[in-house]
Amino acid sequence: MQGDFLPNLPAAWRLPFSENAIARGQQYAAENRIRIVREDLRYVEATCRGSAGSVYRQSLELSRDGRLSCICSCPVGLNCKHCVALIASLEAQAERLPAKQSEQSGERFPDRLEQWLSQLPQALGDNLQTGQGWCLHYLLCPDFSVEVYKVRQHKDGTWGERQPYYGLREASFRKPTFMQPLDLRIAALVTLGRTSGNGFKPNGENGGEILRLILESGRAFLSWDQPALQPGRPRQARFNWNELTDGGFQPGLDMAEPRGELLTAVDPLYYIDRARNEMGMVDHGLPMPLARHLLDAPSVPSAQAALFSLTLHEIAPQLPAPAKPEEHQVDDLLPLPHLSLGSHQSVNYQLSSGRMVSEHQHRAGLTFLYGHTQVHGKAKPGQRVRQTEGARVLSIARRPDAEQALRQQLQQLGFRPALRQSQALPKDSAEMFELPSEAAWLNFTQTQLAPLREQGWQIVMQPGFAYDLTAIDAWYVDVEEPPEHSWFDLELGIIVEGERISLLPVLLSLIKRNPALLSAQALAQRSDDETLRVQLDRRRDDDEQPLQVLLPFGRLKPILATLSELYLLEQPNGEHLRLERTDAARLAGLDSLPLQWHGGEHLRDFAHRLRDYRKQDISPPRDLNATLRPYQLDGLRWMQTLRALEVGGILGDDMGLGKTLQTLAHLLLEKQAGKLDRPSLVVMPTTLIPNWQDEAARFAPSLKVATLHGTTRRQLYQHLTDYDLLLTTYALLPRDIDLLADVPLHVLLLDEAQNIKNASSKAAQAAGRLDARQRLCLTGTPLENHLGELWSLFHFLMPGWLGDTKQFTRDYRTPIEKHGDADRLEHLTKRIKPFLLRRRKEQVAQELPPKNEILHWVELSPAQRDLYETVRLAMDSKVREEIDRKGLARSQIVILDALLKLRQVCCDLRLVKGDVTRPVRGGTSGKLDSLMEMLTELLAEGRRILLFSQFTSMLSLIEEELQSRTIDYVQITGETKDRRTPVKRFQNGEVPLFLISLKAGGTGLNLTAADTVIHYDPWWNPAAENQATDRAHRIGQSKPVFVYKLIARATVEEKIQQLQQRKAELAAGVLDAGDQGGWQLEPSDIEALFAPLP
C-alpha cells in the first residue's frame, strides 16, 4: 500500500548526498519525474526520467539499524540526484497522506510508539521469522567469492536441500516473489559487476556494500555445517612491510588480535574470523585510495630495500619504510655515455600528393650512466642520483659539464636535437637526437660508430634499427654447366656469418622496384664507394629482424651489367639464373671483381676469347691476293673466334668496307688450317653472283668455286664436295633446299642477309634447314624498318637465343618501338654486341673523301598540284575509313597504297594508274623538268652521275628525255641480264650517267668512278638510300661525293624525309649503341602525310 515506507524515513537522510545532488534531485521531484513501482515497509523501487530523456531505475532500502541506502542504474550508481528525487517525492507524498490509525482500535498511538511497532517485523529479521517458503542463502567461499543458493524452509523451521540459484542477475528486474527486498538490493548491486554461474566475486565499493547486506540478511554462511555468519566488531590494523623468505619486503596490513583473513578487494576492507564464525570491517586509519595503492605495491628486492626506503621517505614520510639505510655522498664520478639507436616506419597522408606515403624515422637516444643508474636530460642544480651498493646507499652528484661535453661530441658528428616526436625509441626514455639524411645515418654507422665504442661509449641497436648492418665475408659465383646442353645455371651470392646467400632474389626485387639499376647511364652516375642497403631473407636465431648488408656499387655495376636479364624475369626462379651458352660472353665483365669462382672454367674461357678476339695473333692467309686493312684483319680475327667457339654472327660493316674480302680471307684461313673439309655456301641476291665470282677469282684464286645458278646447276649437285665454295641465290635456295639440306657445310653465309628479314619467308625457312658448322650473316643494314628484322637474322644464326617472336616482341619490340624504353634498348644492344661486328666508314676508312648531302627542293607543276589534291582527298577519306574499321596497326596496306599514289603524282603524272581524272593545265612533272636542268648543268661540269629511282617506269620516262637530248647513259634494272657491261662502261669513263633502279642496283655494285648521286624519289627506308649512295662512296673513291635528294616541297615527300630520320634513330640505337630508340607510325603522322598543299 502506498505510503508504507514513509514513517520509517530517517530525518538525516540528506547526509550522504552532495548539495548539487540535493538541489537537482528536488527539482526533478518538483517536475514529477518519479514513478513509484513498488513500495513496502523497508523497500521502495521507482523510476526517474533523466535530463536527456533516459529512464533510470532506483532501489531505496532502509536497514534494521536505520541506515538508508539507494542505488540507481545511472552511471553514478550510488547516492545520485535521482535517489534524491525519489526521497523528495516520498516526503511530498507523506505531507498529503492522513495520519495512520491503529488497525486494532480507532485510537492513534503516539508517533514514536507507532514507528516502533512498524519497525518490529524488520527487527525480527528474515532468518528468525517462522513459517514456510523459499529464500536465498549466501555461501562465502575460501577464495572470497560468493555462491547463491535457493532453499525452502520447512514448517518445523529446518532447511531443505540447497539448490544453486542462477537468476540473481535478472532478479532485480524480474523480482521473484520469494525474494526479500534485501535480496533484490543485493541483486541490483550484483548486476553492476561480473557473475559466473551462481556466483560472483565482490569488488570495490559495491563489493563492500554487498558483503554488508548479505551479513545483514542473516543468511550468509562460511560452510553449511555451521550457523549463519555473524557480524563482528571493527578490528584495528596498521600498514607494515613484511620480510619475505628471499630477503625482500612485501607490503601488508597487520591486525590486532584476534587475527583474521583480509578481504582486500572490497571497499571498505573486511576480515573473516573463521574460528568465531564472524565477519566485520577493518579500521586501518588510511584513506581508501592510499590503502588500495599500498596493498597493490609489488615486493621490494632486498638489494634495493635501502634505496627504496630513502625514496619512499622523500615522497611520504608518514608511511613506514622497509629499512633504515645509511647514505654516502659521491661527487667525483664521471658519467658513462649510453647511446640507443632505433627506427620506426609509419604510413602517413601526404597533403601535397594526396596519397599515403611511407616515412622512416631514426633516432639516437642519449643517456648517462652513473654506476648502474641511467639518467637523461639536463641536470638540475645540485641534482643527485641514488643507488645501492650492498647495504649502503650512494648519493652520486650529476656532472652537467661532463654531460654537456658528451652532447657536443654527438653534435660534432652531425647529430642535432630531435624536435619531432617519434616511436623509434620509447617516449621519455632518453634525450633524442637525429641525423639530417639517410646518407648521414649510413656514414655514422659505418665510419663513426666503432671509434665511439673504442672511447667507451655503450651503444645498443634496438630491434628493427634500419642501419644494423652485417659484414659481408666474401662474394662468390657458382656456375653449373651440364654436358651436352646449350645452357648453364649461374648463381652469384655473398657469404654472411659463414652462410652462402644467393643475391639473385635480392637483385631481382631491387630491379623490379628500381629499373634504372640496369641503365648504364644511371649506374655511371653512381660512385664505386656508394652503397645500397638491402635486407636478406635470413635472421639470427635470437632476432626477428632480417639481416641487412651494404652492397657497394663498385661491385654491383659489373654484376648488374652482366645479369641484365633480371629485368626480363617475371618471377624469381629460385636462386639461379639460367642463361644460354652464348650469353657467357658477358661473364668476362665479372673479372674485375674479387669473387670466389666455383665451376664454369669453359664458359669463362669462352667469354674471355670472345671479348679479347683482337688480341689473337692471326696473320692473313698466304693465298690471299690483297692486303687487309687493320679493321679488316680485326674482322678476320672475329670470324675466326666465332668459328672456334662454334657460334655465329653478323658482319654488319658499311657498304664498301670489304665484307666480301674479309669473308674470303676467313675461308682461305680455314682451308690453310685443313678445316675446310666440307664445302662452304654463300646465299645472295641474284645480282651479286657476278661480283662474288669476280672477287673470289681475284682475291682467292686457290678456292674452288661452283655457281649453283642457271639451268645447268643440277649437274653440279653430284660433285658439290669437290668444291670449297658454293654460290647460290635467295630465289633458288627454296627450290633446291631438298638437295642442299643433305649436304654438310663448313660455313654458311648469307650475303645481304636482310633478304631473310621476314622469318616466315621461304628463303628464311630454307636457310634454317641447312646444316653447317658455322653460320654468318653479311649485311650493311641489319635493321631497316623494325626490330623484328634483327630477330629474324639471329633466329637464323642461333635459333631460340632471343626467344620466339612473341617473347621478343614482349621483351624488346614493344618497349623500344612503342614506348622508347632506353633501358631495354641498352640491354638488347649489349646482348647482341659480341655477335654483331659493325664498323662505319667514318670510323675505319678515314681516308675516304667527304660525302655531301643536299636536299634539292622542287615545286609541283600546276597540273600536279591539282591532281595531288584530288588524289589526297580521295585517299584521305579511304584511309580514315579503314583506320576506323581496323585500327592504325592493321591498316598499313591501305595507307601505303594511298601514299604510293601521292608519291607517283610527285614524280610524274604519267605514273598514276587507274581511273583518275587528270587536269589539263601545266606540264606532267615539275620534278622531271628540274632534273633535266640539273643534269644539263652537272654534266657540263664533267660530273659522273648515278641516278636512282624506286620506279622503273620513272626511269623509262627519264630515258625518253635523255634520248631526246642525246645524252649518253647506261642502265641497270631488274630486267638487266648483263650487269658487267654497263658497270665496265661507266667505270671506264665511256658514259657519264648511270640509271639504276633502287632495288636492282642498290647493292653489290662498285661504282667509284661516280662523284655525284641523285635520288629522284625518297624512300621510307634511309638504309636503302644509304646503300645506294655507297655504290660510289666506298673504298677506292678519291673524289668528294655529292648526294642530291629531289624533294617536292610541302608534299608527302617532305614528310617521308622527316620519318626517315626516326627510322635512322632506331637503327642507330640498336646497332651503334646510341641513345635513341623507338619508331612507330603515330596518328599525328597520318595527319601530316595527308595534309593539304599550302
HELIX and SHEET records of a PDB file:
HELIX    1   1 LEU A    6  ASN A    8  5                                   3    
HELIX    2   2 GLU A   19  ALA A   30  1                                  12    
HELIX    3   3 LYS A   81  ARG A   96  1                                  16    
HELIX    4   4 ASP A  111  LEU A  124  1                                  14    
HELIX    5   5 ASP A  126  LEU A  128  5                                   3    
HELIX    6   6 LEU A  168  ARG A  174  1                                   7    
HELIX    7   7 PRO A  181  VAL A  190  1                                  10    
HELIX    8   8 GLY A  204  SER A  217  1                                  14    
HELIX    9   9 MET A  288  LEU A  295  1                                   8    
HELIX   10  10 SER A  302  GLN A  304  5                                   3    
HELIX   11  11 ALA A  305  ILE A  315  1                                  11    
HELIX   12  12 PRO A  400  GLN A  412  1                                  13    
HELIX   13  13 GLU A  438  ASN A  443  1                                   6    
HELIX   14  14 PHE A  444  GLN A  448  3                                   5    
HELIX   15  15 LEU A  449  GLU A  454  1                                   6    
HELIX   16  16 LEU A  504  ARG A  513  1                                  10    
HELIX   17  17 PRO A  515  LEU A  518  5                                   4    
HELIX   18  18 ALA A  520  ALA A  524  1                                   5    
HELIX   19  19 PHE A  553  THR A  562  1                                  10    
HELIX   20  20 SER A  564  LEU A  568  5                                   5    
HELIX   21  21 ARG A  581  LEU A  590  5                                  10    
HELIX   22  22 GLU A  601  ARG A  611  1                                  11    
HELIX   23  23 TYR A  613  LYS A  615  5                                   3    
HELIX   24  24 PRO A  630  LEU A  645  1                                  16    
HELIX   25  25 LYS A  659  GLN A  672  1                                  14    
HELIX   26  26 THR A  686  LEU A  688  5                                   3    
HELIX   27  27 ILE A  689  PHE A  699  1                                  11    
HELIX   28  28 ARG A  713  ASP A  722  5                                  10    
HELIX   29  29 LEU A  733  LEU A  740  1                                   8    
HELIX   30  30 ALA A  753  ILE A  756  5                                   4    
HELIX   31  31 LYS A  762  ARG A  769  1                                   8    
HELIX   32  32 LEU A  787  LEU A  797  1                                  11    
HELIX   33  33 THR A  805  PHE A  808  1                                   4    
HELIX   34  34 THR A  809  LYS A  818  3                                  10    
HELIX   35  35 ALA A  822  ILE A  832  1                                  11    
HELIX   36  36 LYS A  833  PHE A  835  5                                   3    
HELIX   37  37 LYS A  841  VAL A  844  1                                   4    
HELIX   38  38 PRO A  862  LYS A  886  1                                  25    
HELIX   39  39 ALA A  889  SER A  891  5                                   3    
HELIX   40  40 GLN A  892  CYS A  907  1                                  16    
HELIX   41  41 LEU A  909  LEU A  911  5                                   3    
HELIX   42  42 GLY A  926  ALA A  940  1                                  15    
HELIX   43  43 THR A  952  SER A  964  1                                  13    
HELIX   44  44 ARG A  980  GLN A  987  1                                   8    
HELIX   45  45 LEU A  998  GLY A 1001  1                                   4    
HELIX   46  46 PRO A 1022  THR A 1029  1                                   8    
HELIX   47  47 VAL A 1052  LEU A 1071  1                                  20    
HELIX   48  48 PRO A 1083  LEU A 1089  1                                   7    
SHEET    1   A 4 ILE A  34  GLU A  39  0                                        
SHEET    2   A 4 TYR A  43  ARG A  49 -1                                        
SHEET    3   A 4 VAL A  55  LEU A  62 -1                                        
SHEET    4   A 4 LEU A  68  CYS A  72 -1                                        
SHEET    1   B 4 GLN A 163  PRO A 164  0                                        
SHEET    2   B 4 VAL A 146  GLN A 153 -1                                        
SHEET    3   B 4 GLY A 133  LEU A 140 -1                                        
SHEET    4   B 4 ALA A 220  PHE A 221  1                                        
SHEET    1   C 4 GLN A 163  PRO A 164  0                                        
SHEET    2   C 4 VAL A 146  GLN A 153 -1                                        
SHEET    3   C 4 GLY A 199  PHE A 200 -1                                        
SHEET    4   C 4 THR A 195  SER A 196 -1                                        
SHEET    1   D 4 GLN A 230  PRO A 231  0                                        
SHEET    2   D 4 GLU A 278  ASP A 283  1                                        
SHEET    3   D 4 ARG A 235  GLU A 243  1                                        
SHEET    4   D 4 PHE A 249  MET A 255 -1                                        
SHEET    1   E 4 GLN A 230  PRO A 231  0                                        
SHEET    2   E 4 GLU A 278  ASP A 283  1                                        
SHEET    3   E 4 TYR A 270  ASP A 273 -1                                        
SHEET    4   E 4 GLU A 261  LEU A 263 -1                                        
SHEET    1   F 3 GLU A 326  VAL A 330  0                                        
SHEET    2   F 3 ARG A 392  ALA A 397  1                                        
SHEET    3   F 3 ARG A 384  GLU A 389 -1                                        
SHEET    1   G 4 THR A 373  VAL A 375  0                                        
SHEET    2   G 4 ARG A 355  TYR A 370 -1                                        
SHEET    3   G 4 LEU A 336  GLN A 350 -1                                        
SHEET    4   G 4 GLN A 458  MET A 461  1                                        
SHEET    1   H 4 THR A 373  VAL A 375  0                                        
SHEET    2   H 4 ARG A 355  TYR A 370 -1                                        
SHEET    3   H 4 GLU A 431  GLU A 434 -1                                        
SHEET    4   H 4 ARG A 416  PRO A 417 -1                                        
SHEET    1   I 4 GLU A 499  SER A 502  0                                        
SHEET    2   I 4 TRP A 487  VAL A 496 -1                                        
SHEET    3   I 4 ALA A 474  GLU A 480 -1                                        
SHEET    4   I 4 GLN A 596  HIS A 598  1                                        
SHEET    1   J 3 GLU A 499  SER A 502  0                                        
SHEET    2   J 3 TRP A 487  VAL A 496 -1                                        
SHEET    3   J 3 LEU A 577  GLU A 580 -1                                        
SHEET    1   K 2 THR A 531  ARG A 539  0                                        
SHEET    2   K 2 PRO A 546  PRO A 552 -1                                        
SHEET    1   L 7 VAL A 705  THR A 707  0                                        
SHEET    2   L 7 LEU A 725  THR A 729  1                                        
SHEET    3   L 7 SER A 680  MET A 684  1                                        
SHEET    4   L 7 LEU A 745  ASP A 751  1                                        
SHEET    5   L 7 ALA A 772  LEU A 778  1                                        
SHEET    6   L 7 GLY A 649  LEU A 651  1                                        
SHEET    7   L 7 LEU A 836  LEU A 837  1                                        
SHEET    1   M 6 LYS A 851  VAL A 858  0                                        
SHEET    2   M 6 VAL A1041  ALA A1048  1                                        
SHEET    3   M 6 THR A1012  HIS A1015  1                                        
SHEET    4   M 6 ILE A 945  SER A 949  1                                        
SHEET    5   M 6 LEU A 993  SER A 997  1                                        
SHEET    6   M 6 VAL A 970  ILE A 972  1                                        
END                                                                             
